[in-house]
């Protein structure tokens, strides 16, 4: 029986929160456990940690500020994240990074919040979970300053091109692949380059409730993505990589354990 870990679930502050218990139960039934609950700002990071206490060993959390919320970064943010990170349930700093696609926060503030959170991860010797969209060169420039001191670094929901992927692999990043790869409109290039990700650096995720795989048949009645659909993404990616699905599932599960420092 294959096991899966969903390394990026927006379980709080999203449409999934209303049926949190059902989402977790359906994931467990699909052999998707544990789930990593993403903290996108201070409040969500606190909520994510609180939820983890209700589901020991089933839910773990990250603590950080997404670039969309970088304008919220202030003098208290660093201390709060460090405090949250003391909990055994917090397994990574983030989601942090740069997003120049929507620019919900001014770019200088995005860069500052990103750099500060990388510094926290270095200081605490913790993995970092990162986001990058339409900001590749700036992202590389900032990350390069901290990468030698970071124990592990993950670029989740990768949607870039081959050149970007090669640079990230050269930096020894873990690469998170979502249902974006199942989209015949937007995911074609990703589908072509997914086989280039090293076996020990690929992770799978839903980034739910977003990015419901378009190729699923029959289509779920709800448009919300859920962790229970991760096995579908895993099989889809395994086929692209010409690997047996069970072997790929085992590899990505072990990679996830290794990245977050979790015992099997």
N, C-alpha and C positions, 0 to 999 in steps of 0.2 A: 504494500500500500504506500503510495507516494505521499510525502508531506510537503507542505508549502509554508513559507512565511511571507506575509504581505508587508513590505518594508516601508510603505507610505500610505497611511489611511487618514483622511480628514474626518475623523470620527466626532470631533467637537467643533462647534461653529459652522456646521454644515447641515444639509438635509438628512444626514444619517443619524444625527443626534436624537431625533424624535423616536427612533426605533433602535436605540443602541443595543439593548439586550437581544433583539431579534437579529441584528447584523452580526453580532458576535456568535450567536448560536448557529446561524446559517453558515458562517465561516468554519466553525468547528466541525459541523456536519460534512463540509466539503474538504476536511483535512487541512484547512488553512488556519494555522495557529503556531506561534503567537502573531499578533498584529502590532505594528509600530504606529502609534498614534502621534500625528504631527502637531507640533506647537507652532503656530504661525505668528503669534504675538505673545506678550506676557500673559494676558488673561487666558488665552487658549492653552498656553503651556501649563499654567496652574490648573486649569480644568482637566487637561489631559492626565496630569499626575494624579489628580483626585480620582478620576475614572479608573486608573490602573489599580488603585487600592481595592476596588470592587471585583477585579478580575485578575488575581495574582497568577503570574506565569502565562496568562492568556493575552494580556495587554502590557506593552511597554511604551514609553513616551520619549519624545525629543523636547528640548527646551530652547527656544530661540525666537527670532523675529524675521519673518519673511520680508524680502525687499519691498513688497507692496506696503508694508507697515513700517518701513524704515524711518519715516518721519516721526514715529512714536518713540524712537530710540532717544533715551535721555540719560542723565547721570545715575539714575537708579536702576536702569535696565541691566547693567553688567552685574551688579550685586545680586539682583533678583535671580538672574539666570544661574549664577554660581550657587546660590542657595538651593534652587530647584535641582541642580545637577548633583547635589549630595545624596539624593534619593537613589537607591538601587534600581528603581523603576525607570529612571531617566538614563537612556543608553546612548544618547548622542546630543551634540549641540546643533541647533538648527530648527527649522529650515531657514537657512540664510543664503545670501547670494545677491545677484543682480538681475533685474528684469527691466530692460530698456524697450520692451514691446509695448507695455501699457503705461509705464512711468507713473504709477500711482503715488510714488514718493519721488521727490527731487533726486536726481542722480548723485549729487555730492553726498546727500544723506544716505543713499543706498550704499555707496562705497565705504563710508565711515562705519555704518552698522555692520557691514560684511567683514571689514578688517577687524573690528573690535571683537566680533564673535569668533573669528578664526584665532585671535589672540587668546580668548577664553579657552577654546578647545586645546590649544597648545599648553596653556598653563595647567589645565586640569588633566592633560594627557587623555583626552576623550575623542572618539570619532566625531566627524562633522558631516552633517547631511545638508547638501547644497542645491541651490536652484540657479539656473542660468538661462536667460532667453534674450536673444538679440544683443548680447553684451559679451561676446566671446573674448575679444582681445583685452578688455578691461578686467574681465573675470580672471583670465590667465595671469595678467600682470599682478593683481592683488594676491591671488592664491600662491603665486610663485614665491612671494616673500615669506610665507608661513609654511609651505608644504614640507620643508625638511624637518620641521618640529612637530608636524601633525602625525599621530600614530596611524590613523586611517581616514580616508576622505572619500565621500560618495557624491557623485553628481546624479541626483535622482531625476526621473522623467526626462531622459536624454532624447532630444528631438533634432540634434544638429546634423551637420554633413560629415563626410568622410574625413576631411582635413581636421575638423574640430575633434572628432573621435580619436584620431591618431595622436593629437596633442594631449588629450586627456589620458590616453593609455600611456603615453610617454611619462606622464606625471604620476603614474601608478594609481590612478583613481579607480574606484569601483564605479560601474555604470548601471543605473537603474533603467529598466525597459518596461514600458506600460502598454496598455491597449492601443496607444497611438499607432503602434506597428501594424495593427489590424485594420487601419483606415486606408481604403484604396485611393482616397483622394490626397491625404496629407502624409501618409506613412510609407510611401513607396521607397523613398531613399533610405529611410531607416531600415526597412525590410531587407534592402540590398546589403547594408553594412553590418547588420547584427551578427553575421557569422565572423566578423573580424574582432569581436570582443573576446578577449582571452577567457578560457573556461573558468579560471579562478577569480575573475573580476566582474562577472555578469550577475546582476540581481534582477528579480522580477517584482512588480508592484502593480496595484490598481490605480493609485492616486485617487481612489474613490472619495466622493460620489461622482467624480469627473471621469471623462475618457472611457465611457462604456464602449467595449469593442464593437465596431460597426459590423464585423463579419459574423457575429454570433447568430446561429440559427438553431432553434427558433429564437427570435429576439425576445428578451425579457419584457414583460408587460410594463415595467417601470423603466424610465429613462435613466434612473440613478444606477451608477456603477456600485458594486459591492465587493468586498474581499472574497465572497464565495465564487466569484468568476475568475479568480486568479489561475486555477488549473487550466482554464481555456486558454488564457494568455500564454501560460507555460508550454502547452502543447503546440500552440501556433508558432512560438519562437523556436522550440525544439525542431520543428519541421523545417523552418528556415535555415537552421544550423545543421540540418541533416544528422541530428542526434536522436537516439531513442528517447521518447518523452520521459520514461522512468529514470533514465540516467541523468537527463538534464534537470529534472525535478530534484533529484538527490544532490546534484552539484550546487544548484542555486540555494537549496535549503542550507547546506553546509557553509556556503559562502556567506549567507545571512548570519548564521550563528557566529562565524569567525569575525565578521565586520562589527557586530554589536557586542561581541564578547559574552555571548550567552551559552550556557551549558545545554546540552541536548536533553 
